[in-house]
C-alpha cells in the first residue's frame, strides 16, 4: 500500500512540473535510553508475581534514523520523511513495540507530500500532519491527526502525532483572513493494550472431557509501562474482562460438576434460588438452594472461605477435585476470605465475585466453560475539517474550527454469541416465590437468541459420573474495539496586554464542543435486576453517546532573562454525565472514568467536570543561548501530578545531547497518579546531517 501511494505521489510531482531539481537529503539519528526511577509494579505487571520494576531497570533502548528528501519541480515542491526504528528494550514480553509499524510514531514512512498551487489555493497532498491549537501538554483543537500514546504525553507532539494521508488546502482572503479545508483518512490513537485482535476463543477443560485448557489472551501489552487502568480493565492479564470471562467460566463449570439432585445431574439451570451471597453467608432459610453445595464445603454449611477455595484451588474443601484452580491468576476472588472480609468486600469490591453478590447460580449456568475473543472492528471514515482564522484591527487572533469524522479514541462494545456467532441477549427471569439473604427477589440471567431460544447452558447429558455439557455449547464474550463518528466545533482566541510590572502578557483560550463522544456507563443496580450486581455483564457495562465541552485558558509572559512562563486552566465538562442513586439504593448507575476505572478501585466513577492546572517554563542557556531547558508541571483534580523536565545541550552544529525526567505521583486512581511506578529518567543523543 505504501509503495502504491508513494508511486502516485511521485507521479503527481513529476507531472506538476517540467523539470525536477536534484533533491536535498538531510536527516537525524536519535538514540534514547530510559530506566525506571521507582521500585514497584506498573499497571501491566501481575501484582502477584515476584517481578518488580526496579529503579535501574531499562524499559527503552530506542534507535531511530529519519531521512528527509526535499526537492522542487517547476511548479511545486515535495517532501518525504523515511524512518528506521528499533527498540532493544521492548517494554512487553511480546515484542510488540520493537520495530517499525505503520500508523504509529514508529511508522517507516513518516511523511510524503507535494506542495503546489491550484489557482488561488495552496494545496498540500499526501501523508502529513496538521497542527491546530497551542495548548501546553495536551491536545484540544489539535484533533486532525491521531496520537501515539505509547509513552503517554512524554514525547514531543511532533513525534507522537501520527501523520495520515490527506488533502490540505488553504486560501488567503482579501480581508486578511485564512480559510483551510482538509479531507483526511480516519485512524485511531495508539494506546498500550488496545488495537490488537485476539480471535482464538479461550476456555477451560470441557465437561465432555475435551482438553481445552485456559490460556490467557496475549494482546494486553503485559508489562508495558504506560498501560492505564481503564485499558487494563479491558485486556489486562489479571484484571481485564477479556481474561476474567473465561476464568469465571471455569468457576461456573466447577459448580456445574456438582449440580446433582440425588443421583441426577440437573446442571446449574435449576439453581434459581441460590445467590453467591447466599452461599458466602451460609443462608439456609426457606427454599434456598445454596445448601445443595454444602458438599463442596463441610457437608452442612457454606461460607466465603469455601467459595474462595473452590475459585482458587484445584480441590474443593471436601477433598474432591472440583475446584476451578484459578490460583488467583485472574482477579476473581481473594484467597482465604473470612465472613467479615466478605461483608466489607461487598460494600467496596476489589475482585469480580464481590461485584456480583446477587448473581444466582442459575446465572452461572450460562457462563459454564464460557470463552472470549477480542475483535478490532474500526470503520475508518474520512475526516472533514474546516478552519477560518483572522486577526482583529486591535491585533487579536481568532479562529473557528469544525471537524467531522472518526473519533480517534476507540471504545469497546461487548456482546454474547453462541458457538456459531449468533448474538445472544441477556434476559432477566425473576423467581418471586422466595427471597435471598438480603430480602431481594431472585433474578437469573439467561442468554437467548432473538427468537427467545436458549442455546447455551442447562444441557443435561448422561447420568451421575458421566454428566457434562458439550464444550462447543459454551457462550462467547465478544469484545469489539470500534471507532465512533463524532462532530467537533471549536475556536481559539489570543491577544496581548501590555503591563508595567510584567511586560506583555499573552492571554489565550481554546474551546471545543464534541457531539456523540462515547463514555462508559455502569449499571451497578437496577429495578429489573439487569445489573452488574446480578451478573449481567453486557447489560451493565455499556458505552453510551454524549456531548462534551472542553476548554483551556492560558497566560504567557516572559520573566527573568528570556524565560517563558505559561499558566493554564483546563476543564473537561461531560454534558451528559450520569450519576443516579448510590450503592444502597434500588438504582445505581453512573458514568465511569475511562482512564482509571478498575476492579481495584470500585470501577471508579468519572468527574462531571474534570479540571487540570499546568505551569510551563522554558529558558535558553549558554553564552549564545544555544542550549535550552523546559519544565511542565500538571496538577489533576483529585491529586494526580506529573512533572517533566527536559534539557537539550548543543554539543556542536551536528550533535545535541538530551536528558529528561518524568515524575508521576499523587492519588493512584487519577490519570497521572496511577503511573507512579512508571516514573523514569531518559538520556539520549541526536546527530543531525
Buried (B, 14 or more C-beta within 10 A) or exposed (E): EEEEBBEEBBEBBBEBBEEBEEEEEEBBBBBBBBBBBBEBBBBBBBEEEEEBBEBEBEBBBBBBBBBBBBBBBEBBBBBBBBBBBBBEBBBBEBEBBBEBBEBBBBBEBBBBBBBBEEEEEBBBBBBBBBEBBBBBBBBBBBBBBBBBBBBBBBBEBEBBBBBBBBBBBBBEEEEEBBBBBBBBBBBBBBBBBBBBEBEEBBBBBBBBEEEBEBEBBBBBBBBBBBBBBBBBBBBBBBBBBBBBBBBBBBBBBBBBBBBBEEEEBBBBBBBBBBBBBBBBBBBBEEEBBBBBBBBBBEEEEBBBBBBBBBBBBEEBBBEEEBBBBBEBBBBBBBEEBBEEBBEBBBEEBBBBBBBBBBBBBBBBBBBBBBBBBBEBEBEEBBBBBBBBBBBEEEEEBBBEBBBBBBBBBBBBBBBBBBBEEEEBBBBBBEBEEBBBBEEBEBBBBBBBBEEEEBBBBBBBBEEEEEBBBBBBBBBBBBBBBBBBBBBBBBBBBBBBEEEEEEEEBBBBBBBBBBBBBBBBBBBBBBEEBBBBBBBBBBBBBBBBEBBBBBBBBBBBBBEEEEBBBBBBBBBBBBBBBBEBBEEEEEBBBBBBBBBBBBBBBBBBBBBBEBBBEBBBBBBBBEEEEBBBBBBBBBBBBBBBBBBBBBBBBBEEEEEBBBBBBBBBBBBBBBBBBBBBBBBBBBBBBBBEE
